[in-house]
Amino acid sequence: MEQLFDVIIIGAGNGGLAGALDCTCAGKKVLLLEKNPLPGGCATAFCRGRFEFEASLHELCAMGTEEEPKSVRRLFADTKGAPVFYKVEDCFRLMARDGEGKTLDVTLPSSRERIFSTLKELARDAEQGVQDFFELMDECAAGVDYVNKTGANQNKRYLLTHFPNFVRCGSHTVSEVFRALRLPPALCTVLGAYWVYLGVDPDRLSFLHYALMARQYFDDGSYIPAYTSYQMSLYLLDVVRRQGGVVKFNTKAKRLLVEDGQVRGVITDGGTYLCRTLISDISPHMLFGQMVPQNLVPSFHKKLAAARDGKFSARFLVLYLGLDAPADELGIRDYSIFLYSDPDPSKVYRTMMDQNEPVQSAVFVCPNVVNPEASPEGTCICTLTAMAPPELFEDLDGLAYLQLKERIAKGMLDLLESRTGFRLREHIEEYELATPVTFARYLGTPEGAAYGYEAQGLDDIVTRCRTVGEESLFENAWQAGAWGEFGDGYSSAYSSGRAAAGRALRYLEENPV
């Protein structure tokens, strides 16, 4: 006889783990299914030789301090085995080359006061514009907070009176708002640099989406875990198990049992399990394309898939380097460096998406600058991350694929050394290059997209949050992770998992057995 669970969660990525934590802590009977032998999805690590590499995480926002924790830190509030986090002192160093070969080289510190000081030095006549920019971000955050608290009961007159610019910004892009604020080009380059963390260029990225993320980095700074994000995944897994959750690894969900618009259970390669509700931390393309008969797919999601028409967000190239010398000996002083080929971020994006161009822009990260024990003594590890079009790897046989990887890795090293002056080649002990093919194979995402659907235009975060009720997968099933309403990023994935858990718990309360 099949087991019955209150909640089945497919996928032990960030969203699935966060959802499982909330459901088990609420006392529900939970089954977490994961096709891989390890939890975490993107929140994982791997070893090459004597080095352990963080697979994807650059840094965490929404942490706050120990005295005033924010959403991500609160998620890891249980003291037993809780991860240790190190603060990253600066937001980033930006090196953007213009058409004349000159480089804008700016280190942006964290904390609003220090940012103001840096930006005023960069553009002395733009103090009012910078002030307006931060006030607008504050208003957007307050407006979102009001909408979240009031929901369907919000007072529209109050909203328009107290948050007028928040309402105006809802339909405008980052570039449009920067122009309205009359920010000088250099400030647009520096303040807009975080677009890469959302995978959409400023010409199409919703200002509201950008502001909610960037404000957290600017005000609170960022953090990294002492022992890679895999420790974070193991911690959440441990809490889920301690609360009575059942976790099955190496277990692939193959088909959903759907009846009368509801998910009744999941058929896996290890058996069939029944459920009252479902949370999916996998791509809707996988869910509806492979696990549900087409006649049972809700018409709304067929229309949504047609409207999105394969508009997946960023696909990545990541070069991992294990070096036989410490960071300071190699001249590495900055935790993260944004290497941009142009001061215009949207041009940077277009260049990244041109498959005929070598890698000209990337984000460099060296964990040892923040955590000296990130690698064995006398060594350091670094990553260089760029975006790539999926077409770059189409129709390649094994040898051609390996040859292309070698050319890309060499080009990325050329970019890093020519722009920074670092001389790393002679110190490389281990290296690996991950491509969209790598992420597609491990994550099971279409085209290797790690950020879910591209959040832009009519599919931006504003629209998604307004229609999230309509976008439930089934009457008793909800989306979590990067494919959910909040889009990409660790903190967003955690938030979407917890939001999905909240909906599942409300459903269970309103529909008792």
C-alpha positions in Angstrom: 0.0 0.0 0.0 1.4 3.4 -1.0 2.4 5.8 1.7 0.4 9.1 2.1 2.2 12.3 2.8 0.9 15.8 3.6 3.5 17.3 1.3 5.7 15.8 -1.4 8.5 18.1 -2.6 10.3 17.3 -5.8 13.9 18.5 -5.9 16.2 19.2 -2.9 17.5 22.5 -4.3 17.4 25.8 -2.3 13.6 26.2 -2.8 12.8 22.6 -2.1 14.9 22.5 1.1 13.5 25.7 2.4 9.9 24.5 1.7 10.6 21.2 3.4 12.0 22.9 6.5 8.9 25.0 7.0 6.5 22.1 6.3 8.3 19.8 8.7 8.6 22.4 11.4 4.8 22.9 11.1 4.4 19.2 12.0 3.4 17.9 8.6 4.4 14.6 7.1 6.8 15.5 4.3 8.6 13.5 1.6 11.5 15.2 -0.2 12.6 13.5 -3.5 15.9 14.2 -5.1 17.3 12.5 -8.3 20.9 13.2 -7.4 22.9 11.6 -4.5 23.4 15.0 -2.9 21.2 17.9 -1.8 21.4 21.5 -2.8 21.0 21.7 -6.6 23.2 24.8 -7.4 24.1 25.1 -3.7 26.8 22.4 -3.7 30.5 22.0 -4.1 32.9 19.6 -5.9 36.5 18.6 -5.5 39.4 18.6 -7.9 42.7 17.3 -6.5 43.2 18.9 -3.1 40.8 21.8 -3.8 37.1 22.1 -3.0 35.2 24.5 -5.3 32.0 26.3 -4.6 29.8 25.3 -7.6 27.8 28.5 -8.0 27.5 30.8 -5.1 29.2 34.2 -5.4 27.8 35.8 -2.3 24.6 36.0 -0.2 22.4 39.0 0.3 19.4 39.4 2.7 21.6 38.3 5.6 21.5 41.3 7.9 23.6 41.0 11.1 23.5 38.6 14.0 21.8 41.4 16.0 19.3 42.2 13.3 19.0 39.1 11.1 17.2 39.2 7.8 15.5 36.4 5.9 18.5 34.3 4.9 20.2 34.4 8.3 16.9 33.7 10.0 16.6 30.5 7.8 19.7 29.3 9.5 18.8 30.4 13.0 18.9 26.9 14.7 22.2 27.0 16.5 22.9 23.2 16.2 25.3 22.9 13.2 24.3 26.3 11.8 26.7 27.5 9.1 29.4 30.2 9.8 29.3 33.2 7.5 32.1 35.7 6.7 31.2 39.3 5.6 32.5 40.6 2.3 33.8 44.1 3.0 33.2 45.7 -0.4 30.3 45.4 -2.8 32.6 44.9 -5.8 35.4 46.3 -7.8 34.3 47.3 -11.3 36.7 47.5 -14.3 34.8 48.7 -17.4 36.7 49.4 -20.6 35.4 52.1 -22.9 35.7 52.4 -26.7 39.0 54.3 -26.4 40.7 51.5 -24.4 40.4 53.5 -21.1 39.2 51.6 -18.0 36.8 52.9 -15.4 38.2 51.3 -12.2 36.0 51.8 -9.2 35.8 49.8 -5.9 32.3 50.3 -4.4 32.3 49.7 -0.6 29.2 48.5 1.2 27.2 50.8 3.5 25.3 53.7 2.2 27.6 56.4 3.7 30.7 55.0 2.1 28.9 54.5 -1.2 27.8 58.1 -1.2 31.4 59.2 -0.7 32.7 57.0 -3.5 30.1 58.1 -6.0 30.5 61.8 -5.2 34.2 61.5 -6.0 33.3 59.8 -9.3 30.7 62.5 -10.3 30.8 65.6 -8.1 27.8 67.2 -9.7 25.5 64.2 -9.2 24.9 64.3 -5.5 21.2 65.0 -5.8 20.8 62.3 -8.3 22.4 59.8 -6.0 20.3 60.9 -3.1 17.2 60.6 -5.2 18.3 57.1 -6.3 18.6 55.8 -2.8 15.4 57.5 -1.7 13.6 55.8 -4.6 15.0 52.4 -3.6 13.8 53.0 0.0 10.3 53.9 -1.3 10.2 50.9 -3.5 11.1 48.6 -0.6 8.5 50.3 1.6 5.8 50.0 -1.1 6.5 46.3 -1.6 6.4 45.7 2.2 2.9 47.5 2.3 1.6 45.4 -0.6 2.9 42.2 0.9 1.3 43.0 4.3 -2.1 44.1 2.9 -2.5 41.7 0.0 -5.9 42.0 -1.6 -7.0 44.4 1.2 -4.6 47.2 0.2 -5.9 50.7 0.0 -5.1 52.0 -3.4 -5.5 55.7 -2.4 -3.1 55.1 0.5 -0.7 53.4 -1.9 -0.8 56.2 -4.4 -0.4 58.9 -1.7 2.4 57.3 0.3 4.3 55.4 -2.4 3.7 57.3 -5.7 7.1 56.7 -7.2 6.9 53.0 -6.3 3.7 52.8 -8.4 5.4 54.7 -11.2 8.4 52.5 -11.2 6.5 49.3 -11.5 6.5 49.3 -15.3 9.9 50.9 -16.0 13.3 49.5 -16.6 16.6 50.2 -14.8 17.8 52.3 -17.8 14.6 54.3 -18.0 14.7 55.2 -14.2 18.5 56.1 -14.4 17.7 58.5 -17.3 14.8 60.0 -15.4 17.1 60.6 -12.4 19.7 62.2 -14.8 22.5 60.0 -13.5 25.8 60.6 -15.3 27.0 57.7 -17.4 29.8 56.6 -15.0 27.2 56.3 -12.2 24.9 54.3 -14.4 27.8 51.9 -15.1 28.7 51.5 -11.4 25.2 51.4 -9.9 23.9 49.2 -12.7 26.7 46.6 -12.3 24.5 44.2 -10.3 22.3 43.5 -13.3 24.5 40.4 -14.0 23.2 38.8 -10.7 19.7 38.8 -12.3 20.7 37.8 -15.8 18.8 40.5 -17.6 20.3 43.7 -19.0 19.3 47.1 -17.6 17.4 48.0 -20.9 14.9 45.3 -20.1 15.3 44.6 -16.3 12.5 45.9 -14.1 13.8 48.7 -11.8 11.7 47.4 -9.0 13.3 43.9 -9.2 16.8 45.4 -9.4 16.2 47.9 -6.5 14.9 45.2 -4.1 18.1 43.2 -4.7 20.7 45.9 -5.0 19.5 47.8 -1.9 20.2 44.7 0.2 23.8 44.5 -1.1 24.4 48.3 -0.8 23.0 48.6 2.8 23.8 45.3 4.5 26.7 44.0 2.5 27.1 40.4 1.5 28.4 37.2 3.1 29.8 33.9 2.1 29.6 30.6 4.0 32.8 29.4 5.6 32.5 25.9 4.1 30.8 26.5 0.8 27.0 26.5 0.2 27.0 22.7 0.5 27.2 23.2 4.2 24.1 25.3 4.0 22.3 22.5 2.1 23.4 19.9 4.6 22.3 22.1 7.5 18.8 22.5 6.0 18.7 18.8 5.2 19.6 17.9 8.8 16.8 20.1 10.2 14.3 18.6 7.9 15.3 15.1 9.1 15.4 16.1 12.7 11.8 17.4 12.3 10.7 14.0 10.9 10.9 14.6 7.2 11.6 11.7 4.9 14.3 12.3 2.3 15.0 10.0 -0.6 18.1 10.6 -2.8 18.8 8.8 -6.1 15.1 8.9 -6.6 13.8 10.5 -9.7 10.2 11.6 -10.0 8.9 10.2 -13.2 5.1 10.9 -13.3 2.5 12.8 -11.4 -0.8 11.2 -10.6 -3.4 13.9 -11.5 -7.1 13.7 -10.9 -9.7 16.4 -11.0 -7.1 19.2 -11.3 -5.2 18.0 -8.2 -2.0 16.1 -7.7 -2.7 12.8 -5.9 0.7 11.3 -5.9 4.1 10.9 -7.5 5.4 7.8 -9.4 9.2 7.5 -8.9 11.8 5.0 -10.1 11.7 3.7 -6.5 7.9 3.4 -5.9 4.7 5.4 -5.8 3.9 7.9 -3.1 0.6 9.6 -2.4 0.2 13.2 -1.3 -2.3 15.9 -0.2 -0.2 18.7 -1.7 2.9 19.1 -3.9 5.8 21.6 -4.1 8.0 21.4 -7.3 11.6 22.7 -7.2 12.1 21.6 -10.8 11.5 23.4 -14.1 7.8 23.6 -15.2 9.1 22.5 -18.6 10.3 19.3 -17.0 7.2 18.9 -14.9 4.6 19.5 -17.6 6.7 18.2 -20.5 7.7 14.8 -19.1 5.6 14.0 -16.0 2.1 15.0 -16.8 -0.1 13.7 -19.8 -0.7 16.7 -22.1 -4.5 16.5 -21.7 -4.1 17.1 -18.0 -1.8 20.1 -18.2 -3.8 23.2 -17.1 -4.7 25.5 -20.0 -3.2 28.5 -18.2 0.2 26.8 -18.2 0.0 25.9 -21.9 -0.6 29.6 -22.6 2.1 30.7 -20.3 4.6 28.3 -21.9 3.7 29.7 -25.3 4.0 33.3 -24.2 7.5 32.6 -22.7 8.5 30.7 -25.8 11.7 29.4 -24.4 12.8 32.7 -22.8 15.1 31.1 -20.3 17.4 33.3 -18.3 21.2 33.2 -18.1 23.3 30.3 -19.1 26.8 30.2 -17.7 30.4 29.5 -18.3 32.4 29.0 -15.1 36.1 28.6 -15.0 37.4 27.1 -11.7 41.1 27.6 -10.8 43.1 25.9 -8.1 46.4 27.9 -7.7 49.5 26.8 -6.0 50.2 30.2 -4.4 48.3 32.4 -1.9 46.1 35.2 -3.2 48.3 38.0 -1.8 51.4 36.7 -3.5 49.5 36.7 -6.8 48.4 40.3 -6.3 44.8 39.4 -5.7 43.3 41.9 -3.2 39.6 42.0 -4.2 37.0 39.4 -3.4 35.0 40.1 -6.6 35.9 42.1 -9.8 33.4 42.8 -12.5 35.3 42.8 -15.7 33.1 44.6 -18.3 33.9 45.2 -21.9 31.9 48.4 -22.1 30.6 51.1 -19.7 27.1 50.4 -21.0 25.8 47.2 -19.2 23.3 46.5 -22.0 26.1 46.4 -24.6 28.0 44.0 -22.3 25.0 41.7 -22.3 24.7 41.8 -26.1 28.3 41.0 -26.4 28.0 38.1 -24.1 25.1 36.7 -26.1 27.0 37.0 -29.4 28.3 33.5 -30.0 30.8 34.7 -32.5 32.7 36.8 -29.9 35.2 35.4 -27.4 34.5 36.0 -23.8 35.0 39.8 -23.2 33.2 40.3 -19.8 33.2 38.1 -16.7 32.9 38.2 -12.9 36.1 37.2 -11.0 35.8 35.9 -7.4 38.5 34.8 -5.0 37.0 33.4 -1.8 40.5 33.4 0.0 40.4 37.2 0.2 37.4 36.9 2.6 38.1 33.4 4.0 41.8 32.5 4.1 40.9 28.9 4.8 38.9 28.4 1.6 41.7 26.3 0.2 44.8 24.5 1.6 47.6 26.7 3.2 49.8 28.3 0.6 47.1 28.1 -2.2 44.0 29.9 -3.3 41.0 29.2 -5.5 39.3 31.5 -8.0 36.4 31.4 -10.4 35.6 33.4 -13.5 32.0 33.5 -14.6 30.5 34.6 -17.9 27.2 34.2 -19.6 26.9 32.4 -22.9 24.2 31.7 -25.6 23.0 28.1 -25.7 23.6 27.9 -29.4 27.3 27.9 -28.7 27.2 24.2 -27.8 24.7 22.9 -30.3 25.6 20.0 -32.6 29.0 19.3 -31.2 30.5 15.8 -30.9 32.6 14.9 -27.8 35.9 16.0 -29.3 34.6 19.3 -30.7 33.0 20.0 -27.3 36.3 19.5 -25.4 38.2 21.6 -28.0 35.7 24.4 -27.6 36.0 24.2 -23.8 39.8 24.5 -24.1 39.5 27.6 -26.3 37.0 29.2 -24.0 39.1 28.5 -20.9 42.2 30.0 -22.6 40.2 33.1 -23.7 38.8 33.6 -20.2 42.4 33.5 -18.8 43.5 35.9 -21.4 40.7 38.3 -20.4 41.5 38.0 -16.7 45.3 38.5 -17.0 45.1 41.3 -19.6 42.6 43.3 -17.6 43.9 42.8 -14.1 47.6 42.2 -14.5 47.4 38.9 -12.6 49.8 36.2 -13.8 48.1 33.0 -12.9 48.9 30.5 -15.7 52.1 29.3 -14.2 50.4 28.7 -10.8 47.4 26.6 -12.1 47.4 23.2 -10.3 43.8 22.3 -11.1 41.2 23.8 -13.4 37.7 22.9 -14.7 35.3 24.7 -17.0 31.5 24.3 -16.6 29.3 25.1 -19.5 25.5 25.3 -20.0 25.8 21.6 -20.9 27.3 20.8 -17.5 24.4 22.6 -15.7 21.8 21.0 -17.9 23.2 17.6 -17.1 23.4 18.1 -13.4 20.3 20.3 -12.8 18.1 18.9 -15.5 17.2 22.5 -16.6 16.3 23.4 -20.2 19.5 24.6 -22.0 21.3 24.6 -18.6 19.4 27.7 -17.5 20.3 28.3 -13.8 18.1 31.4 -13.3 14.8 30.0 -14.4 12.7 32.1 -16.9 14.0 35.5 -17.9 12.4 38.1 -15.7 11.6 40.9 -18.1 8.8 42.7 -19.9 5.4 41.2 -19.1 7.1 38.3 -17.3 9.0 40.5 -14.7 8.8 40.0 -11.0 6.0 42.6 -10.6 3.7 40.7 -12.9 4.6 37.3 -11.5 3.9 38.4 -7.9 0.5 39.8 -9.0 -0.5 36.6 -10.8 1.1 34.0 -8.5 -2.3 32.7 -7.4 -3.2 31.9 -11.0 0.2 30.3 -11.6 -0.2 27.5 -9.1 0.8 24.4 -10.9 -2.4 22.6 -9.9 -5.1 23.3 -7.3 -2.9 21.8 -4.6 0.6 22.2 -6.2 3.0 25.1 -6.2 6.3 26.2 -7.8 9.5 26.8 -5.8 13.1 27.8 -6.7 14.4 29.9 -9.5 11.4 29.0 -11.6 9.0 30.7 -9.1 7.7 34.2 -8.9 10.9 35.7 -7.3 13.2 34.5 -10.0 16.9 33.6 -9.5 19.3 33.9 -6.7 19.8 32.0 -3.4 17.8 34.4 -1.2 15.0 34.4 -3.9 14.9 30.6 -4.1 14.7 30.3 -0.3 11.9 32.9 -0.3 10.0 31.1 -3.0 10.3 27.7 -1.2 9.0 29.3 2.0 6.1 31.0 0.1 5.2 27.7 -1.5 5.3 26.0 1.9 3.0 28.7 3.2 0.4 28.0 0.5 0.6 24.3 1.1 0.1 24.7 4.8 -2.9 27.0 4.2 -4.4 24.5 1.8 -4.0 21.7 4.4 -5.6 23.8 7.0 -8.5 24.7 4.8 -9.0 21.2 3.5 -8.7 18.9 6.5 -8.9 15.1 6.0 
